[in-house]
Amino acid sequence: MKLILRTLLFFAVLAAGYTCAQTKEANNVIKYPSRCGIPERSKEENLTSSVEMRLISTGAPRYPAKAARDGIEGYAVLEFDLSAEGKPVNINVIEVSPSDIFVVASVQALSTWQYSPGQSTCHAVRLDYQFE
């Protein structure tokens, strides 16, 4: 009986911590805490940032099957550091809309990108998912 109560208490605390770690805003935008404290920037500002000037190659994110089937468009904002080899590391999702549906595809895509060598910290990029 004690084990069951402890397990239930653990999951209740875990669930409470998870809901506190994210905030849901209008239009189903989910925001997560930023470890870098990166302020919101427009897509154009991200593209003109110094780290974007170092971008060598990108991998387009795969449109999640459920989102494509249901006609869902959205975006994900990710922050990351660059390794000495120019690979994105410590990838962290800081905003996603309309739900977590684009998180996995975004992290997988960003992890394939290549920048010119040189270690640096705290960069952000926005990946948009739209039908054309």
N, C-alpha and C positions, 0 to 999 in steps of 0.2 A: 504494500500500500504506500509506504514512504517513497519507494522508487517511482511509482506512478505519479505521486504528487510532485516530487522533485523534477521529473521529466516535464510535466505540464507547466510547472513554474519556469523551467528553463526556456521552453518554447514561448511562453507568454512574454518573458523578458526579451527574448530574441526578436519576437514580432514587434514589440514596442520599440526596440532600438532601431529596427529596420524602418518603421514608419517615421521615426524621428530623423533618420538619416536622409530622407528624401522629402521634397515638398512638391505637391501637385498644384499647379497654378491654372489659370484660365486656359481654355483651349487644349486641355489635356497635356500640357507641357510638364514634364517631370524634371526637376532640378536636383542635383546631388551636390554635396559640398566639394568645393575646389581645394585641392591641396596646395595649389600655387597662388590662389587668390586672383586669378585672371579675371579682369572685368569683362563684361559683355562687349564683344566687338562685332562689327558687321562682317559679312563674307568678304567684302572688298578690302577691309582692313586686314583680315587674316591673309588674304592673297598677297598683299603688299608688305607683309612683315618680313623681317630679315631672314627668318628660317625658311619662308617660302621661296626666297631667292636662291636657297641652297638645294631646293628640291630637284632630284635627278629623275626619279621615276615613281609612278603611282600605280596602284592596282585598284581598279574600279570595284566598289563594293557590289556583292551579289544582292539583288533585290530579293528579300525574303519571300518564299513561295506564298505564305499566308497573306502577306501584304499585297502582293501582286494579284492574287486571286480575288481579294476583297476590294481592290482598287484603292488601297491606303497609300497616301503620300506622307512624307514627314522628313525629319532630319535628326542628326545626332551631333553634339558638340563634344569633342574629346580633347583632353590635355595630355601632354606627353613630354618626355625628355628624349634627347638624342644620345645614343651611345657614341663612343669614339669612332666607330665604324660608320656612323650616320644612320643607324637603324632606330626607329621609334621604340622606346622602352618605357616602362612604368605608365602604360596607357590607362587613362582614367576617364570614364564618361561623366561629364558634368551637366549635360542637359540632353533630353531626348523628347521627341514628340512624334506621334500622339501617345505612344506608350513605349514600353521596353522592346518592342518588336524589332527595332533596328539596331539594338546594342551589339549583338553577336556579329552581324555582318560588318558593322562599322569597325569594331576592334580587329577583326580578321583582315579587313582591307588595309587599315592603317599599319598593321604589323608587316605588310609586304612593301611598304614605301621605302624608298632609299633617298637619303640626303647626302650631300658631300661630307666627307669625313670631318669630324670635330665634335667633341662632346659639348652639350649645352642643355639647359634645363628650362622647364615650364613654357611650353608652346601650346597653342590651341589651333584646332581646325574644325570646320563644320562640314559635314557630309550630308548633302541633300539627296533625297529619294523622291523623284518626280517622274511621272509618265510624260513622254514627249510625243 
